[in-house]
Each structure stands twice: as C-alpha cells, then as structure tokens.
Amino acid sequence: MRAYVGAFEILARDPARVADFFHAVFGWECREVPWEGPRYFAFRSLGANAMRGGILAREERDELATTQPLLMLHVEDATLEECLAKIVECGGVVDLPPRAVGTMGETARFRDPEGNLFGLWRGFVSGTT
C-alpha cells in the first residue's frame, strides 16, 4: 500500500490561540472544523509549496496526547483497518483505532517498532486528503 506525508498536526491547550499565532506569523489560513472530537482547526499555508495540517486541542489525559507535532500519513489505496493490520504484522502498535472525523474522513494513530508516533488519514471524498 502507498502512503505519503500529507499533513502534520500540532497539539495545543488553546488551539484558537495557536491558529491565530500561525496566521499572524506565516499567513496560514485556519478554520475551525466541526466534529465530535476535541476542538480542531484545519490550516493551509499559501503559495506554490502549500501544506495542510491541523491544530488539535490537547487535554492532559487525552488519548491523542503527544508533545511533538505529529506527521500524518495519507493512505489512498487501502482502508485504515488494512493499513493498521499491516503495521501490526510488521512490528508496529496501534495507539488509536480508526475513528471518523465528521464527514471528511477517518483518522488513526500508530507507533513504529521504535515507538515513534504517527497519524493516519483517509478522506471519505476525493480532495479531502
């Protein structure tokens, strides 16, 4: 299966403040995304080398908590369940099973054999990756 680094996430106690910071410093477009999980702002940088990502509310006992930005691997040719099964088969560990993010897609988290944390993303509709 194929995956690419399509985005990264920043965890923050106050995601609106961090969104305002990156908008003011770098001009990133940030918008709050309604969904049933923690407060989340999607961002997009401008220009020829535009990138995407998100700023996710971090809570002290949050199952998604990490202290570093998180690389999000976008999967196109397999379900997240298939991808996670291969990760486990190859020595990785599932940290968060797939869960829907509104109507946009689904996300999951895993650790490689060294314990490095990564996110997975698969959009429900083309263009949401």
Sequence and secondary structure as in RCSB ss.txt:
>XXXX:A:sequence
MRAYVGAFEILARDPARVADFFHAVFGWECREVPWEGPRYFAFRSLGANAMRGGILAREERDELATTQPLLMLHV
EDATLEECLAKIVECGGVVDLPPRAVGTMGETARFRDPEGNLFGLWRGFVSGTT
>XXXX:A:secstr
  EEEEEEEEEESSHHHHHHHHHHHH  EEEE   SSS EEEEE  STT  EEEEEE  TT TT  SS EEEEEE
 SS HHHHHHHHHHTT EEEEEEEEETTTEEEEEEE TT  EEEEEEESSTT  
